[in-house]
Amino acid sequence: MRARARGIAGAVRHGMDQLSIHFHGVRGSIAAPGVATARVGGNTSCVEVRAGDNRIVLDAGTGLRALGERLIATGPTATTILLSHLHWDHIQGLPFFTPIYVSGNWIEVVSGPNGTMPLEAALRRQMSAPFFPVDFEDVSRQVRAREPRVGEPFAIGDVRVTMAKLNHPDPVYGYRLEHRGVSIVYATDTEHFACVDPALARLASGADVLIYDAQYTPEEYPGKVGWGHSTWEAAVTLARTAGVRQLVLYHHDPRRSDDAVDVLEARAQAAFPGTVAAREGAILQVEPRSTRKAA
């Protein structure tokens, strides 16, 4: 995927205008290691976005662990983690994210209201007995929680972030990141309606990259209605409606083999050329619109 993704999204110059998307975990529901999933990857949701000097991580699934190992080797860092929601496959990597244990690192965890408890209380519960041997209090100097209001854009450095509520059994949020003429949308764990979700269409309008939940095939979906996930077919419909440039299929079912992901990707490509299935280790590099126009 790396070579193809770079060719589709375009090369980018190093510097303040650079935006790159690194996939560290692409599975949904539960990690799925094994021979049949090794090529696409078995870690759960974790996408790193580098925008100029900003590092933003979308979800803290098991893919976050390996990212932490790489970051800790470079010295103290600042990282913002945007959580779509608090289901296990989206937070399980946080207690294994090495930078939270090392003084000098700064980690802000952001998510919308979950309807049950404050975000910090949820993080504390995750890292407490009998669920985990290290208490959240031991890492609280490095980690802080933030709950922005839905519908009110906020900034992470010079990145503008817009958050929208999506369709899932528990509250879940999609994010639009805008940086120097480039926009990407992350919308996982959302279930499509009979028509395109108007809120999601607004969030994704004109986006350069849309990363979208395609856990099920259209054939599987009738048996999964109400589970909070979508299909490649609904992804294509949304991408067309919103005028998206690049569609990335994400949150692969843990039972789906590498070969089956390839088939799913090919079906989506036939309907929306340039579509790719997210693969662990892949990198999308996105150039500013002004550069594309000049080229």
C-alpha positions in Angstrom: 0.0 0.0 0.0 2.8 2.4 0.7 3.9 2.9 -2.9 0.4 3.0 -4.2 -0.8 5.3 -1.5 2.1 7.7 -2.1 1.3 7.7 -5.8 -2.4 8.5 -5.2 -2.0 11.1 -2.5 1.0 12.8 -4.1 4.5 13.6 -2.9 5.0 16.2 -0.2 8.0 18.5 0.5 9.5 18.4 4.0 8.6 21.5 6.0 5.7 23.3 7.6 3.3 22.3 4.9 3.9 18.6 5.2 1.1 16.3 6.2 1.5 12.6 6.4 -0.7 9.8 7.6 0.9 6.7 9.2 -1.2 3.6 9.9 -0.2 1.7 13.0 -3.4 -0.3 13.6 -6.2 -1.0 11.1 -8.3 -3.8 12.6 -11.6 -3.4 14.4 -13.2 -5.0 17.5 -10.2 -7.1 18.7 -6.6 -7.5 17.7 -6.2 -10.3 15.1 -2.6 -11.5 14.9 -1.8 -14.5 12.7 -0.5 -15.8 9.4 -3.7 -14.9 7.6 -3.7 -11.2 8.8 0.1 -10.5 8.9 0.2 -8.6 5.6 -2.6 -6.2 6.3 -1.9 -6.1 10.0 -3.6 -7.4 13.2 -3.4 -4.3 15.5 -6.4 -2.3 16.3 -7.2 1.3 15.5 -4.3 3.8 15.6 -3.4 6.4 13.0 -0.6 8.9 13.4 -0.9 12.2 11.6 2.1 14.5 11.2 1.2 18.0 10.2 4.1 20.4 10.3 5.4 20.2 13.9 2.3 18.6 15.2 1.8 14.9 16.0 -1.8 13.9 16.3 -2.8 10.2 16.9 -6.3 9.1 16.0 -7.3 6.4 18.5 -5.2 4.4 20.9 -5.7 0.8 19.9 -3.0 -1.8 20.2 -1.1 -0.2 17.3 -0.2 2.6 19.7 2.4 0.4 21.5 4.8 0.1 18.6 4.5 3.9 17.9 5.4 4.6 21.5 8.6 2.5 21.2 9.7 4.5 18.2 8.9 7.8 19.9 10.7 7.1 23.1 13.9 6.6 21.2 13.8 10.2 19.9 13.5 11.8 23.3 10.7 13.8 24.9 7.8 14.5 22.6 4.3 16.1 22.6 1.5 14.0 21.3 -2.3 14.6 21.1 -4.5 11.5 21.0 -8.0 12.0 19.6 -10.2 9.1 20.7 -13.3 8.2 18.6 -14.7 6.5 21.6 -13.8 4.3 24.6 -14.4 0.8 23.4 -11.5 -1.5 24.2 -10.1 -1.7 20.6 -9.7 2.0 20.6 -8.0 2.5 24.0 -6.2 -0.7 24.8 -2.8 0.6 23.7 -2.7 3.6 26.0 -1.4 1.8 29.1 1.3 0.3 26.9 2.3 3.7 25.3 5.8 4.1 26.7 6.0 7.9 26.6 3.3 8.2 29.3 5.8 6.7 31.8 8.7 9.0 31.0 9.1 12.4 32.5 9.3 15.2 30.0 6.8 13.7 27.6 3.4 15.5 27.2 0.3 13.5 26.1 -3.1 15.1 25.8 -6.1 12.7 25.3 -9.1 14.2 23.7 -12.6 12.9 23.2 -16.2 14.0 23.2 -18.7 13.2 26.0 -19.2 9.5 26.5 -22.5 9.8 28.4 -21.3 7.9 31.4 -18.3 9.6 33.1 -15.7 12.3 32.5 -12.9 11.3 30.2 -10.3 11.5 32.9 -12.4 9.2 35.1 -12.6 6.7 32.3 -8.8 6.8 31.8 -8.3 6.3 35.6 -10.7 3.4 35.6 -8.8 1.7 32.8 -5.5 2.0 34.6 -6.6 0.7 38.0 -6.8 -2.6 39.8 -7.9 -5.2 38.9 -7.7 -4.2 35.3 -4.1 -2.9 35.2 -1.1 -3.1 37.6 -0.1 0.5 37.1 -2.4 3.2 38.5 -3.2 6.2 36.4 -2.0 8.5 39.2 1.6 7.3 38.4 1.4 8.8 34.9 -0.8 11.8 35.6 2.1 14.2 35.3 2.5 13.2 31.6 -1.2 12.7 30.7 -4.0 15.1 30.7 -7.6 14.7 29.4 -9.7 17.2 27.5 -13.4 17.1 26.4 -14.2 19.8 23.8 -17.7 20.7 22.9 -19.2 19.0 19.9 -19.6 21.5 17.0 -17.0 24.0 18.4 -13.7 23.7 16.4 -10.5 23.7 18.4 -6.8 24.0 17.6 -3.9 21.6 18.0 -1.0 23.9 17.2 -1.8 25.2 13.7 -4.2 22.3 12.9 -7.9 23.1 13.0 -10.0 20.2 14.4 -13.7 19.8 13.9 -15.5 17.0 15.8 -18.9 15.5 14.9 -21.0 12.8 16.6 -21.5 9.7 14.5 -23.8 6.7 14.6 -22.7 4.0 17.1 -24.3 2.1 20.1 -22.1 4.2 22.5 -21.2 7.9 21.7 -18.5 8.0 19.0 -16.9 11.0 17.3 -15.4 11.6 13.9 -12.7 14.2 13.3 -11.7 16.6 10.5 -8.1 17.9 10.6 -7.2 20.9 8.5 -3.7 22.1 8.0 -2.4 24.6 5.4 -4.8 23.7 2.7 -5.0 20.0 3.4 -8.0 18.3 5.1 -8.4 14.7 6.3 -11.4 13.1 8.0 -11.4 10.1 10.3 -14.7 8.4 10.7 -14.6 5.0 12.2 -17.2 3.0 14.1 -20.1 4.6 12.4 -23.1 2.9 10.8 -24.6 4.3 7.6 -28.3 5.2 7.2 -30.6 4.6 4.3 -29.3 7.9 3.0 -25.9 9.6 3.5 -25.6 10.9 7.1 -25.9 14.7 6.7 -23.5 15.4 9.6 -20.9 13.1 8.2 -21.3 14.5 4.7 -20.7 18.0 6.1 -17.7 16.8 8.1 -16.2 15.1 5.0 -17.1 17.8 2.4 -14.2 18.3 0.0 -11.7 16.4 2.1 -8.5 15.3 0.6 -8.5 12.0 2.5 -11.5 10.1 4.1 -10.6 7.2 6.4 -13.9 5.3 6.9 -15.2 2.3 8.7 -15.7 -0.6 6.2 -15.8 -3.5 8.6 -18.5 -5.4 6.8 -19.3 -6.3 3.2 -22.7 -5.4 1.8 -23.5 -9.1 1.9 -22.6 -9.3 5.6 -24.3 -6.1 6.7 -27.9 -7.3 7.0 -26.9 -9.6 9.9 -25.0 -6.7 11.6 -27.6 -3.9 11.6 -27.3 -1.9 14.8 -23.7 -2.9 15.5 -22.4 0.5 14.6 -20.2 -0.3 11.6 -20.4 0.2 7.8 -19.4 -1.2 4.4 -17.2 -0.3 1.5 -20.3 0.4 -0.5 -21.6 3.0 1.9 -18.1 4.4 2.0 -18.1 5.0 -1.7 -21.5 6.6 -1.6 -20.3 9.0 1.1 -17.1 9.8 -0.7 -19.0 10.6 -3.9 -21.5 12.8 -2.1 -18.9 14.7 -0.1 -16.5 15.1 -3.0 -13.7 13.3 -1.3 -10.4 13.0 -3.2 -9.0 9.8 -1.6 -11.0 7.1 0.2 -9.3 4.8 2.7 -11.2 1.7 3.9 -10.5 1.1 7.6 -11.4 -0.9 10.8 -11.2 -4.3 9.0 -13.1 -7.2 10.6 -10.8 -9.3 12.7 -11.9 -12.4 10.8 -11.1 -10.9 7.4 -8.0 -12.4 5.9 -5.4 -10.4 3.9 -6.7 -12.0 0.7 -10.3 -11.1 1.6 -9.2 -7.5 2.2 -7.6 -7.4 -1.2 -10.9 -8.5 -2.7 -12.9 -5.9 -0.8 -10.4 -3.3 -1.9 -10.7 -4.3 -5.6 -14.5 -4.1 -5.4 -14.4 -0.6 -3.9 -11.8 0.5 -6.5 -14.1 -0.5 -9.3 -16.8 1.8 -7.9 -14.5 4.7 -6.7 -11.1 4.6 -8.5 -8.1 5.2 -6.2 -9.7 3.7 -3.1 -7.2 1.8 -0.9 -7.6 -0.5 2.1 -5.6 0.7 5.1 -2.7 -1.5 5.9 -0.4 -1.5 8.9 2.8 0.3 8.2 1.4 2.2 5.2 2.0 5.9 4.8 -0.1 8.5 2.9 1.6 11.7 2.1 -0.7 14.6 1.2 0.4 17.8 -0.6 -1.1 21.2 -0.1 -3.8 22.2 -2.6 -1.8 25.2 -3.8 1.1 22.9 -4.7 -1.2 20.6 -6.6 -2.7 23.5 -8.5 0.7 24.8 -9.4 1.8 21.4 -10.6 
